[in-house]
Amino acid sequence: MKTLAFITLSVIASAAMATGPVPSTPDITITGNSTQSVSLTSVSVNNNSTGSKSEAFQNLASNTGNVTISGNSTQTVTGSGGNVTNTASGSGSEAYASQNLSSNVGEVTIIGNSSQFTSMINSSVNNLSSGSNSKAVQNIASNNACFTCQPTKPTGWPY
């Protein structure tokens, strides 16, 4: 059981580190099939950002940004007895929380079939943005090309 928990957390850590805000959006090209899976059992996955102009990006088994897959894409998140929480908060300023579970967000091109599946049993999925001019965008087993869902970045932001 400890081995399974370690493998599951390793997958989560890899998925969390594989995405997120970067100074410029890289192009990702996969020349075959893509399979992304996350399995959660009685665990919590939390992503929090606080402070002025805070952003919290949480992606589990998701394609985000400029992604091209020249094959089939399968994205799966399953969970039982846990929660997934993403929070961005800033006092009196913009905050943006974007949470994606088995989703395609942005300029994602799939030349083949795309399957997205999310199953959370006895679990909760929470996405919160607090502060003036704040936005919270949550995608679960979906496709989202809404670039207007992103907040307008104030002058002086690093990206």
HUFEN-V734025 format. One record per residue. SS is DSSP state (@ for helix, = for strand, . for the rest). PHI is phi in whole degrees, 0 to 359 (* if undefined). NEAR is the number of other ideal C-beta (glycine too) atoms within 12 Angstrom. Layout:
SS,PHI,NEAR ; SS,PHI,NEAR
This chain:
.,*,9 ; @,297,8 ; @,297,9 ; @,298,15 ; @,296,17 ; @,295,13 ; @,297,17 ; @,299,28 ; @,294,22 ; @,296,16 ; @,297,27 ; @,297,33 ; @,297,18 ; @,296,18 ; @,295,34 ; @,292,27 ; @,282,16 ; @,285,25 ; .,228,30 ; .,137,24 ; .,290,27 ; .,225,18 ; .,305,9 ; .,224,10 ; .,285,21 ; .,282,18 ; =,270,15 ; =,244,25 ; =,237,19 ; =,246,22 ; .,269,12 ; .,218,15 ; .,276,19 ; =,233,34 ; =,233,22 ; =,233,37 ; =,223,29 ; =,227,38 ; =,235,31 ; =,241,36 ; =,226,23 ; .,52,18 ; .,229,25 ; =,244,21 ; =,244,36 ; =,237,24 ; =,225,35 ; =,227,26 ; =,222,31 ; =,229,21 ; .,117,17 ; .,298,21 ; .,58,30 ; =,283,33 ; =,225,39 ; =,232,38 ; =,248,38 ; =,230,45 ; =,230,42 ; =,242,47 ; .,50,42 ; .,230,43 ; =,256,39 ; =,224,39 ; .,106,30 ; =,264,21 ; =,239,33 ; =,235,24 ; =,241,28 ; .,267,17 ; .,188,19 ; .,269,19 ; =,234,34 ; =,233,24 ; =,233,40 ; =,224,29 ; =,232,40 ; =,233,26 ; =,207,33 ; =,213,18 ; .,69,15 ; .,215,29 ; =,214,23 ; =,236,35 ; =,229,27 ; =,228,39 ; =,222,32 ; =,233,36 ; =,219,27 ; .,212,28 ; .,282,15 ; .,69,15 ; .,217,24 ; .,294,29 ; =,220,33 ; =,224,37 ; =,241,37 ; =,237,40 ; =,234,45 ; =,227,44 ; =,241,44 ; .,42,40 ; .,228,39 ; =,246,37 ; =,229,35 ; .,101,31 ; .,270,21 ; =,255,33 ; =,244,24 ; =,239,26 ; .,262,19 ; .,157,18 ; .,262,14 ; =,234,28 ; =,234,24 ; =,237,34 ; =,219,25 ; =,229,32 ; =,224,22 ; =,239,28 ; =,255,17 ; .,50,13 ; .,226,25 ; =,230,20 ; =,233,31 ; =,235,26 ; =,222,32 ; =,223,30 ; =,230,33 ; =,231,25 ; .,125,28 ; .,293,16 ; .,57,20 ; .,266,29 ; =,222,29 ; =,232,28 ; =,240,34 ; =,231,33 ; =,235,37 ; =,233,34 ; .,50,27 ; .,216,25 ; =,242,26 ; =,220,28 ; .,250,21 ; .,280,17 ; @,284,15 ; @,284,10 ; @,287,21 ; .,284,25 ; .,288,28 ; .,287,14 ; .,279,17 ; .,296,16 ; .,302,7 ; .,100,8 ; .,291,18 ; .,289,12 ; .,212,14
